[in-house]
Structure formats: C-alpha cells, structure tokens
C-alpha cells in the first residue's frame, strides 16, 4: 500500500462518461463502495501513467495519454481504509468501448453525478461529482 506517515494514500483515478453523462464507477472485490477506477502509483510513474496503467489492468481498455485531461487533485476520507485520506489526481478521458471487469474489480456501474447514493466513495460525493456538475 502506498501510504505516507501523514495518513495519506496517493492514487490516480479516471472519470469516463457515457453518452448520457453517467460516470463509470467500480467496486473492488470484498468492498461495498463504488469509486472511480484507478489506483496507487508504481515506482517512477507520474499520475497520468498510473491512471492509464490502472485502467488497463482493471478494465481491459487502453487510454490515449494525449486525451487525459486533469480534473484536479482532491482529498477525501478513504472509502476502504479507515483512518486514511485518499489524495487523488483525477483525470477525464473520453468514452472507450469494451470495458470489462478484470483484476480486483467485482462490479461496474454507470452513475450520473446528480444521483445521491449511499454506496459512493466520499471522493466522488464531496469533490468529483460536484466539480462535474459545476462544469455542466
């Protein structure tokens, strides 16, 4: 686990929306919370490289690095690690067909940012979804 002494977990995540504006979310095996696909960096990776690798591993699709646009860096309570905060570099990428459950992913779900969900990660409900809604 890529944690720091100050209780942070650094991750990169990707917002991918369908034609109806819904955002792709995943639920990892053994958890109950939906979150953006993504994960922790490997040694030497920058945030965009981490995002692209994690999407390939988790969803079986290849992102075009030139189409990743940064939505922002956000901090929220970690959904699955009590007592930690997640600090996420969040990117947007245009829709890519062929998404499949792989690696530790158990469920895929497309969720509109305006939906109020109890099973959604704090990163989404507190930061990412409001940022998407504010942009229209």
N, C-alpha and C positions, 0 to 999 in steps of 0.2 A: 504494500500500500504506500502510495506517495504522500506521506503526511509530513508536517513540519512541527517543530516544537510548539508553535503557537496554535495548534489545533486546526490547521487548515488542510484541506485536501484539494489539490490543484487538478482541474480537469479541463478538457476541451469538449464542447458539445455543438451539435448542429441542428438548426431549425430547417426543416424541409416541409414545404406546404403543398397541398394538393390543389386542384382547380377550384375547390370550394373554400380555400383559405384555412383548412384544418392542418394542424401541425402533427407530424409523425412523432409519437412517443413510444417508448419501450418499457417493459417491466422485466427486470432481471430475475432469473431463477431464484426462488427462495425469498422473494421480497413481495411487498404488497403495493408499492408506489410506482406510478408511471412517471417517467422522466424523459428528457431529451436523450437521443442516442449520443454516445461519446464515451470518454473515459480518461484515464490517467496517462500522462506522458511517459514515454520510454526515454532512456538516457540519450541526450543530444537532439531530441525532437523539439521543434518550435510548436506553438499552439495549433497552427493550421495543419502541420504534418500529423500531429496527434489526432486531430479531428478526422482527417482523411483515412488514416490507418484504422482507427476505431470503427468508422462506418463500414469499411471494407470487411473487417473481422466480424462485426455484429450483424450486418445487414446484407452482406454479399454484393454490394454495389460499389462502383468506383466513382469518386467525386472528382471533378475537374478543379484542381487547386486554383486556377485562374478565376473560377466562378465563386469561390468562397469570399463572402463579404462579412466583415466583422460587425456584429450587432452590439457588442460591448463586453466588458468584464463585470461580473456580478458576484456578490457574496450572499449566501443564504445558509440556513441550517441544513446540514447534510440529511438527505432523506433516509438513508440506510445505515448511517454510522452515528449513533447517539453521542453527543458531546463534541462533535466536529462541525466545522463550517466547510462548505464547498465554495471554492473560488473558481468560477467558470469563465473561460474565454468562449463566448458563444458566437458562432458564425451562422450565416444563412447560406443556403445553396439551393439553386433551382431544383424542382422535382426531377427525380430519376426513377424510371420504372424498374421493376424487378426486385423490389425489396423482399427479403426472406429472413425469417428467424434463424439465427446462427449463434455460435459461441454460447455465452451465458444468457442469451435473451430467450424469454419464455413467451412473451406476448407483444404484439404490435397493436397500436390503437391510434387512430387519427382523431384529434381533439381540437375543436375550434377554440381559439384563445378567449372567447367570451363565455365559454362554459364554466360553470362553477362545479368543481369536482373535489370530493374529499380524498380521493386516492392519487392526488397530483403532488409532485415534489414542490417544496417551498420555492426553489429557484424559479420554477415556471409561474406559480401563482403570484409571487411577490415582485418578480422582475421581468422575466422574458415575455410573458403574455401581456402585461400592461405596456411594455415597450412596443410590442407588435400592434396592439390596439391603438396606441397613440399615433403610430405612423399610418394607420388606415389600411 
